């Protein structure tokens, strides 16, 4: 399975057309079709379905799996090539950082700004998502660093604690009677339709605070990123258990945030793979983080 053919396959998957993909790749359509057929023969699986009317290409289940794997392989290949092409006398290259939703990303931004001022040839690539997805990318070598929030298994990583904590609370509409309270207790949550982070549920981050099983609460929905959950709250669907400073609750916003009582904190760490061999750019960034947080 050649890297070149994987790029061909990704072009077809992206454009949903053999003719458009062939044009973007500067090859003939028959050549492209033959390469994809040979790839299907090699894998022993049908990857594409040709539409009868508009000739639009759709992916089979095997095709969807290959697209995910091919994107990872091509990205890692490009990342590796870029690292080897870095000039010896210049600190340049790419740094790949993943992070969940947290205001502590400001600390990462300050370190990145400082390093970019000293070495303007460095380019940063940011990936947002939940901890499980980002740790998977980190384990596969597609990220250099990952900012993890709350409970996570740090045994397989080296890490640097961030000098910041996030606070759990309840996101609700300002017109709600609970908005009159300064803090939210476990009793306040009884019978409320709640939107809860899937990561928090998986790691049981709220169980200790609630002193009982989180399943006893009325979980009406789960989310992995807060933006869409906040829209659900704004439309009156329910209340979101969330971290502070992620949703604008100032000015004309219809939403407000109230911290939990007793206070529940989420600690943050920058993690990277054990025995990681960094590019020069990533190594400089780690040095900047250690200097900034020491």
C-alpha positions as CSV (number, residue, x, y, z in Angstrom):
1,X,0.0,0.0,0.0
2,X,1.8,3.1,-1.3
3,X,1.6,6.5,0.3
4,X,1.0,8.0,-3.2
5,X,-2.1,5.8,-3.7
6,X,-3.4,6.7,-0.3
7,X,-3.2,10.4,-1.4
8,X,-5.1,9.5,-4.5
9,X,-7.8,7.7,-2.5
10,X,-8.1,10.7,-0.1
11,X,-8.5,13.1,-3.1
12,X,-11.4,11.0,-4.4
13,X,-13.0,10.8,-0.9
14,X,-12.6,14.6,-0.5
15,X,-14.0,15.6,-4.0
16,X,-16.5,12.7,-4.3
17,X,-15.6,12.6,-7.9
18,X,-13.0,10.8,-10.0
19,X,-12.8,13.5,-12.6
20,X,-12.4,16.3,-10.0
21,X,-9.8,14.3,-8.1
22,X,-7.8,13.4,-11.2
23,X,-7.8,17.1,-12.2
24,X,-6.5,18.2,-8.7
25,X,-3.8,15.4,-8.8
26,X,-2.8,16.2,-12.4
27,X,-3.3,12.7,-13.6
28,X,-5.7,11.1,-16.0
29,X,-9.0,9.7,-14.8
30,X,-8.3,6.2,-16.2
31,X,-5.0,6.1,-14.3
32,X,-6.7,7.2,-11.1
33,X,-9.5,4.6,-11.5
34,X,-7.0,1.9,-12.1
35,X,-5.0,2.8,-9.0
36,X,-8.1,2.8,-6.8
37,X,-9.1,-0.6,-8.2
38,X,-5.7,-2.0,-7.5
39,X,-5.9,-0.6,-3.9
40,X,-9.3,-2.4,-3.5
41,X,-7.8,-5.6,-4.8
42,X,-4.8,-5.3,-2.4
43,X,-7.0,-4.8,0.6
44,X,-9.7,-7.3,-0.5
45,X,-12.4,-4.7,0.1
46,X,-14.8,-2.5,-1.8
47,X,-14.0,1.1,-0.9
48,X,-16.1,3.3,-3.2
49,X,-19.7,3.3,-4.6
50,X,-20.2,5.1,-7.9
51,X,-23.5,7.0,-8.2
52,X,-25.6,6.1,-11.2
53,X,-27.1,9.5,-12.0
54,X,-24.6,12.2,-11.0
55,X,-21.6,9.9,-10.7
56,X,-21.1,11.1,-7.1
57,X,-18.7,8.9,-5.2
58,X,-19.7,7.6,-1.7
59,X,-17.5,5.6,0.7
60,X,-18.4,2.1,1.9
61,X,-17.9,1.2,5.6
62,X,-14.4,-0.1,4.6
63,X,-13.8,3.1,2.7
64,X,-14.7,5.2,5.8
65,X,-12.2,3.2,7.8
66,X,-9.5,3.6,5.3
67,X,-10.1,7.3,5.0
68,X,-9.5,7.7,8.8
69,X,-6.4,5.5,8.7
70,X,-5.1,7.2,5.5
71,X,-5.5,10.7,6.9
72,X,-3.4,9.6,10.0
73,X,-0.7,8.0,7.8
74,X,-0.4,10.9,5.4
75,X,-0.4,13.4,8.2
76,X,2.3,11.6,10.1
77,X,4.4,11.2,6.9
78,X,4.2,14.9,6.2
79,X,5.0,15.7,9.8
80,X,8.1,13.5,9.7
81,X,9.3,14.9,6.3
82,X,8.9,18.4,7.6
83,X,11.0,17.7,10.7
84,X,13.9,16.3,8.5
85,X,13.8,19.2,6.2
86,X,14.3,21.7,9.0
87,X,17.5,23.7,8.5
88,X,20.2,23.2,11.0
89,X,20.8,26.9,11.7
90,X,17.2,27.8,12.0
91,X,14.6,26.8,14.5
92,X,11.5,26.2,12.4
93,X,8.9,23.6,11.7
94,X,5.5,22.6,13.1
95,X,4.2,22.0,16.6
96,X,1.0,20.1,17.0
97,X,-1.1,20.8,20.2
98,X,-4.4,19.2,21.2
99,X,-6.6,20.6,24.0
100,X,-10.0,20.3,25.5
101,X,-12.1,23.4,26.2
102,X,-10.4,25.3,29.0
103,X,-9.5,28.9,29.7
104,X,-6.0,27.7,30.6
105,X,-5.3,27.6,26.9
106,X,-4.4,31.2,27.4
107,X,-1.2,30.0,29.2
108,X,-0.4,27.9,26.2
109,X,-1.1,30.8,23.9
110,X,1.3,33.1,25.9
111,X,4.1,30.5,25.6
112,X,3.4,30.1,21.9
113,X,3.5,33.8,21.4
114,X,6.8,34.2,23.2
115,X,8.4,31.3,21.2
116,X,7.0,32.6,17.9
117,X,8.5,36.0,18.5
118,X,11.9,34.4,19.0
119,X,11.5,31.9,16.1
120,X,9.0,33.2,13.6
121,X,9.5,30.2,11.3
122,X,7.6,28.0,13.8
123,X,4.0,27.2,12.9
124,X,1.5,26.0,15.5
125,X,-1.4,23.6,14.7
126,X,-4.2,23.4,17.2
127,X,-6.7,20.5,17.6
128,X,-9.7,20.7,19.8
129,X,-11.7,17.8,21.1
130,X,-12.4,15.5,24.1
131,X,-9.6,13.8,26.0
132,X,-10.2,10.3,24.5
133,X,-9.9,11.5,20.9
134,X,-6.9,13.8,21.6
135,X,-5.0,11.1,23.6
136,X,-5.5,8.7,20.7
137,X,-3.9,11.3,18.3
138,X,-1.1,11.8,20.8
139,X,-0.4,8.1,21.1
140,X,-0.3,7.8,17.3
141,X,2.3,10.5,17.1
142,X,0.0,13.0,15.4
143,X,0.2,15.5,18.3
144,X,3.3,16.7,20.1
145,X,1.5,17.9,23.2
146,X,-2.0,17.6,24.7
147,X,-3.7,19.6,27.4
148,X,-5.8,17.3,29.5
149,X,-8.4,18.4,32.0
150,X,-9.4,16.6,35.2
151,X,-9.0,12.9,35.8
152,X,-6.8,11.1,33.3
153,X,-4.3,8.3,33.5
154,X,-0.8,9.9,33.5
155,X,1.2,6.7,33.8
156,X,1.9,6.4,30.1
157,X,2.9,10.1,29.7
158,X,5.4,12.6,30.9
159,X,3.6,15.8,32.0
160,X,3.8,19.3,33.3
161,X,1.1,20.6,35.6
162,X,-0.4,23.9,34.6
163,X,-0.6,26.6,37.2
164,X,-4.4,26.9,36.8
165,X,-7.6,25.0,37.7
166,X,-11.0,25.1,36.2
167,X,-14.1,25.3,38.3
168,X,-17.2,23.1,37.8
169,X,-20.6,24.8,37.9
170,X,-24.1,25.0,36.3
171,X,-24.8,26.9,33.1
172,X,-28.4,28.2,32.9
173,X,-30.6,31.0,31.7
174,X,-30.4,34.2,33.7
175,X,-34.2,34.2,34.0
176,X,-34.1,30.9,35.9
177,X,-35.0,31.0,39.6
178,X,-31.7,29.1,40.4
179,X,-29.8,32.0,38.9
180,X,-30.6,33.9,42.1
181,X,-28.3,31.6,44.1
182,X,-24.6,32.3,44.3
183,X,-23.7,28.6,44.4
184,X,-25.4,25.3,43.4
185,X,-25.6,22.4,45.8
186,X,-26.3,18.7,45.0
187,X,-29.9,19.2,46.2
188,X,-30.4,21.9,43.6
189,X,-29.7,19.4,40.8
190,X,-32.4,17.0,41.8
191,X,-34.9,16.4,39.0
192,X,-33.3,19.0,36.7
193,X,-32.8,18.0,33.1
194,X,-29.0,18.1,32.9
195,X,-26.5,18.1,30.0
196,X,-23.3,16.5,31.2
197,X,-19.8,16.1,29.7
198,X,-19.2,12.5,28.4
199,X,-15.6,12.7,29.6
200,X,-16.8,13.7,33.1
201,X,-19.2,10.7,33.2
202,X,-16.5,8.3,31.9
203,X,-14.0,9.4,34.6
204,X,-16.6,9.8,37.4
205,X,-15.4,13.3,38.0
206,X,-18.7,14.4,39.5
207,X,-19.5,11.3,41.7
208,X,-17.3,12.4,44.7
209,X,-18.9,15.8,44.8
210,X,-22.4,14.5,44.6
211,X,-21.8,11.8,47.3
212,X,-24.0,9.5,45.3
213,X,-24.1,7.9,41.9
214,X,-24.3,10.4,39.1
215,X,-26.8,8.1,37.4
216,X,-29.4,9.1,40.0
217,X,-29.5,12.6,38.5
218,X,-31.7,13.3,35.5
219,X,-29.2,13.3,32.6
220,X,-31.2,14.5,29.6
221,X,-28.2,14.8,27.2
222,X,-24.4,14.4,27.0
223,X,-21.9,16.5,25.2
224,X,-18.2,16.5,24.4
225,X,-17.8,20.3,23.6
226,X,-19.7,23.0,25.4
227,X,-20.6,25.3,22.5
228,X,-23.5,23.2,21.2
229,X,-24.6,22.3,24.8
230,X,-24.8,26.0,25.6
231,X,-27.2,26.5,22.6
232,X,-29.4,23.8,24.1
233,X,-29.4,25.6,27.4
234,X,-30.2,28.9,25.7
235,X,-33.2,27.2,24.0
236,X,-34.5,26.1,27.4
237,X,-33.7,22.4,27.0
238,X,-32.0,22.1,30.3
239,X,-29.0,23.0,32.5
240,X,-25.4,22.2,31.6
241,X,-22.8,21.0,34.1
242,X,-19.7,22.7,32.7
243,X,-16.4,24.3,33.5
244,X,-16.1,28.1,34.1
245,X,-15.0,30.8,31.6
246,X,-15.9,28.8,28.5
247,X,-19.2,30.5,27.7
248,X,-19.7,34.2,27.5
249,X,-22.2,35.1,30.2
250,X,-21.6,38.9,30.3
251,X,-23.4,41.8,28.7
252,X,-26.5,40.8,26.6
253,X,-25.9,37.0,27.1
254,X,-29.1,35.2,28.2
255,X,-26.9,32.7,30.2
256,X,-25.2,32.7,33.6
257,X,-22.8,30.4,35.4
258,X,-23.0,29.5,39.1
259,X,-20.2,27.4,40.7
260,X,-20.9,24.2,42.6
261,X,-20.8,24.0,46.4
262,X,-18.7,22.4,47.8
263,X,-16.3,23.7,45.1
264,X,-15.2,21.1,42.6
265,X,-12.0,21.8,40.7
266,X,-10.5,20.3,37.6
267,X,-6.7,20.2,37.4
268,X,-4.8,20.6,34.2
269,X,-1.7,19.1,32.7
270,X,0.3,19.3,29.5
271,X,1.2,15.8,28.6
272,X,3.4,14.1,26.0
273,X,4.5,10.6,25.2
274,X,7.2,9.0,27.3
275,X,10.6,8.8,25.6
276,X,9.3,11.2,22.9
277,X,11.9,12.4,20.4
278,X,10.9,15.9,19.7
279,X,11.6,18.1,16.7
280,X,13.7,21.1,17.4
281,X,10.6,23.3,17.4
282,X,8.7,21.1,19.8
283,X,11.8,20.8,22.1
284,X,12.0,24.6,22.2
285,X,8.3,24.9,23.0
286,X,8.7,22.5,25.9
287,X,11.6,24.5,27.2
288,X,9.4,27.6,27.0
289,X,6.6,26.0,28.9
290,X,9.0,24.8,31.7
291,X,10.5,28.2,31.9
292,X,7.1,29.9,32.1
293,X,5.6,27.6,34.7
294,X,8.7,27.1,36.9
